[in-house]
Amino acid sequence: MSRRKSLALQRIEYALYRTIARFARRLSDESVIRWGDRFGNIARRILRSRDRLAMRNLRETFPGRNDLRDVLDRCWRHFGREALYSIRMQDMSLEEIAAACPLVNAYLVEEAIARGKGVVLISAHYGAWELGGLALMSLVRDVRTIARPLDNQFLEQDLGRIRSRTGAAVLDRKRAAREMMQALSENAVIVLLPDQAVLPREGILAPFLGRPAWTTAIPAKMAVRRGSTIVFAFCIPHDSGHRLEFENPIHVDQMTEAECDPVVLTRRINDVISHRIAAHPELWLWMHDRWKGTATGESEGANGE
């Protein structure tokens, strides 16, 4: 377990965040891009062990490519921009967010809700997932998700205020399984991002970008148990803004028993996410050790900043 941050360090972090937030809210869209690129480049130099981890992930995933340094540099700049966009959107209304992030194929979610068995909405740490979550609230009011509490209580309080304003409900991780099943029985939309590593005892080995990775089978198991529809959603940069794209609905209640096997369905979920990442690798969070606990991953706790 990691040590709890001291109150003094939390205050320093929060003060730095508030300074950056005041700066970001005064920026034009063009300035967000320019300054976001700068922040991304600075982060790459400061978080060197994360940069090394990301480069190793890229090399082992795309062994035949010779442009991976450029891909990773664009990745850092992308997340620098998205960090500033995330700060700016905190003061926006849902209507303003919807205007800045139009929805593509929104009917897929509406049809899934109309089936009355709940919706498992799958996304990833790809593109602008925080903005996508807020844009979703402009379409669906009963949205629930799971999030790890931040290790800074002041930042966590700010995040709580944003969630309360938008109406998004965050489930208790300790009772997540029970609460998610209850939510699906109430025909809610459950948002899950299953593209990060889990402990071997908590998941199954399933191909992710062509490499075995420990993956949670919870989305598959929940959807099968309730007969819920699975819908994928990815929020991506588009023109001068973003758009939230819905795709690949899986009607679990129409599948065969073999197709409903949790391992088979989890592989199918990984395949959809992997296809998105492979098309635009610069938009995914390569700095995470997705293959932790496998032959090519690192032991838990390595490369921490």
VENVEN-V958603 format. One record per residue. N is the residue number from 0. RES is the residue in three letters. SS is DSSP state (h for helix, s for strand, l for the rest). PHI is phi in whole degrees, 0 to 359 (NA if undefined). OMEGA is omega as a letter, one per 20 degrees, with the letter a starting at -180 (999 if undefined). Layout:
BEGIN
N:RES:SS:PHI:OMEGA, N:RES:SS:PHI:OMEGA
END
This chain:
BEGIN
0:MET:l:NA:r, 1:SER:l:282:r, 2:ARG:l:287:r, 3:ARG:l:291:r, 4:LYS:l:292:r, 5:SER:l:293:r, 6:LEU:h:298:a, 7:ALA:h:296:r, 8:LEU:h:295:r, 9:GLN:h:298:r, 10:ARG:h:294:r, 11:ILE:h:296:r, 12:GLU:h:300:a, 13:TYR:h:292:r, 14:ALA:h:297:r, 15:LEU:h:296:r, 16:TYR:h:299:a, 17:ARG:h:296:r, 18:THR:h:296:r, 19:ILE:h:295:a, 20:ALA:h:297:r, 21:ARG:h:298:r, 22:PHE:h:294:a, 23:ALA:h:296:a, 24:ARG:l:289:r, 25:ARG:l:265:a, 26:LEU:l:278:r, 27:SER:l:281:r, 28:ASP:h:301:r, 29:GLU:h:295:r, 30:SER:h:290:r, 31:VAL:h:299:r, 32:ILE:h:297:a, 33:ARG:h:294:a, 34:TRP:h:287:r, 35:GLY:h:298:r, 36:ASP:h:300:a, 37:ARG:h:294:r, 38:PHE:h:297:r, 39:GLY:h:297:r, 40:ASN:h:295:r, 41:ILE:h:293:r, 42:ALA:h:300:r, 43:ARG:h:300:a, 44:ARG:h:283:a, 45:ILE:h:283:a, 46:LEU:l:267:a, 47:ARG:h:293:a, 48:SER:h:292:r, 49:ARG:h:292:r, 50:ASP:h:294:r, 51:ARG:h:295:r, 52:LEU:h:298:a, 53:ALA:h:298:r, 54:MET:h:295:r, 55:ARG:h:296:r, 56:ASN:h:302:a, 57:LEU:h:295:a, 58:ARG:h:297:a, 59:GLU:h:281:r, 60:THR:h:272:a, 61:PHE:l:236:a, 62:PRO:l:296:a, 63:GLY:l:265:a, 64:ARG:l:266:r, 65:ASN:l:247:a, 66:ASP:l:247:a, 67:LEU:h:290:r, 68:ARG:h:296:r, 69:ASP:h:293:r, 70:VAL:h:300:a, 71:LEU:h:291:r, 72:ASP:h:298:r, 73:ARG:h:293:r, 74:CYS:h:297:r, 75:TRP:h:300:a, 76:ARG:h:294:r, 77:HIS:h:302:a, 78:PHE:h:287:r, 79:GLY:h:297:r, 80:ARG:h:295:a, 81:GLU:h:294:r, 82:ALA:h:299:r, 83:LEU:h:290:r, 84:TYR:h:300:a, 85:SER:h:298:r, 86:ILE:h:293:a, 87:ARG:h:296:a, 88:MET:h:286:a, 89:GLN:l:296:r, 90:ASP:l:261:a, 91:MET:l:270:r, 92:SER:l:284:r, 93:LEU:h:299:r, 94:GLU:h:294:r, 95:GLU:h:293:r, 96:ILE:h:295:r, 97:ALA:h:298:r, 98:ALA:h:291:a, 99:ALA:h:278:a, 100:CYS:s:222:a, 101:PRO:s:297:a, 102:LEU:s:261:r, 103:VAL:s:248:a, 104:ASN:l:63:r, 105:ALA:l:299:a, 106:TYR:h:299:r, 107:LEU:h:297:r, 108:VAL:h:289:a, 109:GLU:h:297:r, 110:GLU:h:294:r, 111:ALA:h:295:r, 112:ILE:h:295:a, 113:ALA:h:297:r, 114:ARG:l:289:r, 115:GLY:l:81:a, 116:LYS:l:243:a, 117:GLY:l:84:a, 118:VAL:s:230:r, 119:VAL:s:259:a, 120:LEU:s:265:a, 121:ILE:s:259:r, 122:SER:s:225:a, 123:ALA:l:203:r, 124:HIS:l:280:a, 125:TYR:s:218:r, 126:GLY:l:70:a, 127:ALA:l:234:a, 128:TRP:h:294:r, 129:GLU:h:294:r, 130:LEU:h:297:r, 131:GLY:h:300:r, 132:GLY:h:297:r, 133:LEU:h:288:r, 134:ALA:h:297:r, 135:LEU:h:300:a, 136:MET:h:294:r, 137:SER:l:286:r, 138:LEU:l:254:a, 139:VAL:l:236:a, 140:ARG:l:271:a, 141:ASP:l:264:a, 142:VAL:s:244:r, 143:ARG:s:225:a, 144:THR:s:211:r, 145:ILE:s:238:r, 146:ALA:l:217:r, 147:ARG:l:286:r, 148:PRO:l:301:r, 149:LEU:l:292:a, 150:ASP:l:271:r, 151:ASN:l:234:a, 152:GLN:h:295:a, 153:PHE:h:286:r, 154:LEU:h:293:r, 155:GLU:h:297:r, 156:GLN:h:296:r, 157:ASP:h:299:r, 158:LEU:h:297:r, 159:GLY:h:298:r, 160:ARG:h:294:r, 161:ILE:h:296:a, 162:ARG:h:296:r, 163:SER:h:294:r, 164:ARG:h:290:a, 165:THR:h:274:r, 166:GLY:l:94:r, 167:ALA:l:290:a, 168:ALA:s:257:r, 169:VAL:s:257:a, 170:LEU:s:278:r, 171:ASP:l:291:a, 172:ARG:h:301:a, 173:LYS:h:291:r, 174:ARG:h:241:a, 175:ALA:h:299:a, 176:ALA:h:301:a, 177:ARG:h:295:a, 178:GLU:h:290:r, 179:MET:h:292:r, 180:MET:h:295:r, 181:GLN:h:295:r, 182:ALA:h:298:r, 183:LEU:h:295:r, 184:SER:h:293:r, 185:GLU:l:266:r, 186:ASN:l:63:r, 187:ALA:l:276:r, 188:VAL:s:257:r, 189:ILE:s:260:r, 190:VAL:s:259:a, 191:LEU:s:227:r, 192:LEU:s:241:a, 193:PRO:l:268:a, 194:ASP:l:262:r, 195:GLN:l:247:a, 196:ALA:l:293:r, 197:VAL:l:237:r, 198:LEU:l:293:a, 199:PRO:h:308:a, 200:ARG:h:289:a, 201:GLU:h:255:a, 202:GLY:l:210:r, 203:ILE:s:230:r, 204:LEU:s:278:r, 205:ALA:s:221:a, 206:PRO:s:299:r, 207:PHE:s:223:a, 208:LEU:l:56:r, 209:GLY:l:83:a, 210:ARG:s:233:a, 211:PRO:s:302:a, 212:ALA:s:218:r, 213:TRP:s:291:a, 214:THR:s:229:r, 215:THR:l:291:r, 216:ALA:l:261:a, 217:ILE:h:301:r, 218:PRO:h:304:a, 219:ALA:h:296:a, 220:LYS:h:296:r, 221:MET:h:295:a, 222:ALA:h:298:a, 223:VAL:h:293:a, 224:ARG:h:295:a, 225:ARG:h:262:a, 226:GLY:l:71:a, 227:SER:l:283:r, 228:THR:s:276:r, 229:ILE:s:262:r, 230:VAL:s:232:r, 231:PHE:s:261:r, 232:ALA:s:218:r, 233:PHE:s:224:r, 234:CYS:s:261:a, 235:ILE:s:232:r, 236:PRO:s:298:a, 237:HIS:s:209:a, 238:ASP:l:53:a, 239:SER:l:262:a, 240:GLY:s:221:a, 241:HIS:s:220:r, 242:ARG:s:213:a, 243:LEU:s:254:a, 244:GLU:s:256:r, 245:PHE:s:257:a, 246:GLU:s:199:r, 247:ASN:s:49:r, 248:PRO:s:296:r, 249:ILE:s:243:r, 250:HIS:s:270:a, 251:VAL:h:300:a, 252:ASP:h:289:r, 253:GLN:h:250:a, 254:MET:l:265:r, 255:THR:l:284:r, 256:GLU:l:298:r, 257:ALA:l:295:r, 258:GLU:l:291:a, 259:CYS:l:275:r, 260:ASP:l:303:a, 261:PRO:h:304:r, 262:VAL:h:292:a, 263:VAL:h:297:a, 264:LEU:h:290:r, 265:THR:h:295:r, 266:ARG:h:299:r, 267:ARG:h:295:r, 268:ILE:h:297:r, 269:ASN:h:300:a, 270:ASP:h:297:a, 271:VAL:h:295:r, 272:ILE:h:297:a, 273:SER:h:299:r, 274:HIS:h:298:r, 275:ARG:h:298:a, 276:ILE:h:296:a, 277:ALA:h:298:a, 278:ALA:h:289:a, 279:HIS:l:219:a, 280:PRO:h:297:a, 281:GLU:h:292:a, 282:LEU:h:263:a, 283:TRP:s:255:a, 284:LEU:l:277:a, 285:TRP:l:289:a, 286:MET:l:286:r, 287:HIS:l:267:a, 288:ASP:l:277:a, 289:ARG:l:300:a, 290:TRP:l:257:r, 291:LYS:l:300:r, 292:GLY:l:87:r, 293:THR:l:252:a, 294:ALA:l:297:a, 295:THR:l:256:a, 296:GLY:l:266:r, 297:GLU:l:251:r, 298:SER:l:290:a, 299:GLU:l:300:r, 300:GLY:l:96:r, 301:ALA:l:286:r, 302:ASN:l:63:r, 303:GLY:l:285:r, 304:GLU:l:251:999
END
